[in-house]
Amino acid sequence: MRSLRIIAVLLVSLSVASRALAQADAVTFWNEVTVQAVTAGRPGPAGLFDIALVQTAVHDAVQAVEGNYEPYAYADARRRGLGTAAAAVAAASRRTLVLLYPAQQAALDSTYDTYVASHGLTGDPALETGEAAAKMLFEQHYRATVPAEPFFGRTIVGEWRSSTPMAAVFAASIEPFTLREASQFRPEPPLPLTSAQYLREYEEVKRLGAASAHPSAGTEIAHFWSVNYVTQWNEALRDVAKRHVTRTGDRARLFALAGLSAADAFIAVWECKIHYNYWRPSTAIRQGNQDGNDKTSGDDAWTPLLADPPYPDYVSGANGLTGAFTGALQLFFGRDDVPFTVKTTSPLVTNPARHYTRISDVAREVVEARIYLGIHFRSADEEGRRLGNRVAQWTFTKFLRPIRGASHVRRDAHRGGPCTEL
C-alpha cells in the first residue's frame, strides 16, 4: 500500500513537472517549429512577416489569459484566467501556421497533438483562446506577397543597376505592422561621390572586402554573418529567452516585439533601397575612374568576397535586421550586458558558435562583417543598423506595453530604457 502511495505521489509530481516544463518551454519550442515551417513554406523576406504574425498571435493569446501586457490586436476579457499560457502558445502557433501553410497541416497537427498530450494540456481552455487569437490575427493582419513591377535600377553614375530584377521588390509596398508608413524613419541620403567620407569608405571596402584580399582577420566574421539572418536571429532569441527570461508571457512578448521590429525594419530598409538606389562597392570600384572623384582609383577586375545580392547598397538589410533584433533586446532588458550565443550554418567558419557578453558587440560586428564581405560601404551598414534601432524603439514604445497595475510584470527586466543607437 505504501508503495502505491509513493507511486501516486511520484505520478502527481511528474505531472506537475511536465506542466511547469510546458510553461517554461512553450514559446521557444513553438518558435523553433515556426521557423522550420516558414523555411519550408515561405522562406526569405516574406518569412519575416509570417514569423511576426505567429509571434504576435502567441503574445495576444497569452495576454488574453494573463492580462499583463497590451495586446497587438486580439483581446477577450471573458478568457482571462482560463487555462495555461503554454496551451495558448501551442494553439496560437499551430493554428496560425496551418492558416499560412495548409500543405503542412498534417505535420503541424501531429506535432501539436504530441505536444498537447505529452504536456498534459488536453482539454485546457486556453487552447480555444489560442485558436481564436490566431484566426483573428491571420484574417486581419496577414501580409501577402503582392505583385510588383520589376526593378533593374538605372545606369547612372552612383546608382545601382542589374541585369536581373531586384529581389523582394514587393517588400517596399507592404503595410508595416507598427510604423505609420515605410518611410517613417528613412535616413538622410547616402554620401556624395565627391565627399571625403565617401573616399575613405571607398578605400576601406576596396582594401578589406576584395576576394583577392582574403583570407584575413575578418574572414571568419564575414562568413559567420553571411547566412540566413532570420533563422540565425530567431535561434539567438531562443538562447536569450532560455537563459534570461522565466515567465511564458514575458517570453511571448519578447518574441513578438522582436518579430514586429524585424518585419517593419525590413520593410523600411527596402523602401530606402529603392528610394535612393545607391550603387554597390563592386560597381563603384570598377567605375572608380568615371565617378567624378579624382581621388578614387578604379579597378575593372575588383571582385567582392561575397557575390553582390540583387538589390542596392543603401541601407544594409542585414544591419537593419540586426539593429531591430539588438534594439528590441536592449529595450526589453533595459541594459546592454546580456550574455548570449549566436550560431551559423556556414561551412566556411572554424567555429559555428560565437558567444557575446554585450548586445552591442553583435551589432558592431555585423557592420564589419558586411564590409569584409565587400558588399556594403560603411555608411550603408551604420545607417541600416540605426534604422533598425529606430524601428525597435518605436515598436517598444507604442506596442505591447505593460498594463498598469498588472501583478506579474517584471519591472526590473522591462524598464525599457532608451535604445542606444550603436
Number of C-alpha atoms within 10 A of each C-alpha: 6 7 8 9 10 11 12 12 12 12 12 12 12 12 15 14 13 16 19 14 13 25 20 21 19 23 32 23 15 24 24 15 18 23 20 13 22 23 14 12 18 16 17 16 17 19 21 25 28 28 28 25 27 29 29 32 34 37 35 34 37 34 30 28 25 21 24 22 23 20 22 19 15 20 21 15 10 10 18 16 16 17 20 20 31 31 30 34 34 28 26 32 31 25 25 29 25 18 16 21 16 13 11 15 16 11 12 21 14 10 15 19 15 11 19 19 11 14 20 15 22 13 12 17 17 28 24 19 31 30 22 22 29 30 17 16 21 19 10 9 18 18 19 14 16 11 11 12 9 13 17 18 20 14 11 11 17 22 17 26 23 14 9 12 15 20 17 19 22 20 27 21 17 21 16 22 22 19 20 10 17 24 16 12 19 19 17 9 12 19 18 12 18 14 10 13 14 19 18 14 18 21 18 17 24 27 15 22 32 23 18 12 15 15 11 12 10 18 19 17 19 26 22 24 24 18 14 14 17 22 22 15 21 22 20 16 24 23 17 20 23 16 12 15 19 14 17 24 28 24 25 27 25 27 28 26 26 28 29 29 34 31 28 30 32 30 30 31 31 28 23 27 24 20 15 19 22 27 25 24 28 24 20 25 23 16 17 22 16 15 18 12 16 11 13 21 17 17 16 13 8 19 22 23 23 17 12 18 11 17 27 30 27 31 34 31 26 25 32 32 32 28 34 34 30 30 32 32 24 26 25 21 20 19 19 18 14 17 14 21 17 21 17 22 16 15 10 14 16 10 12 14 13 13 11 15 13 16 20 19 14 19 23 17 15 23 26 23 25 27 27 31 26 28 28 29 30 23 19 27 28 24 25 31 32 24 31 35 31 25 30 32 23 17 22 23 14 13 16 22 17 18 13 10 8 12 10 14 18 15 11 9 15 18 14 20 14 13 22 16 17 16
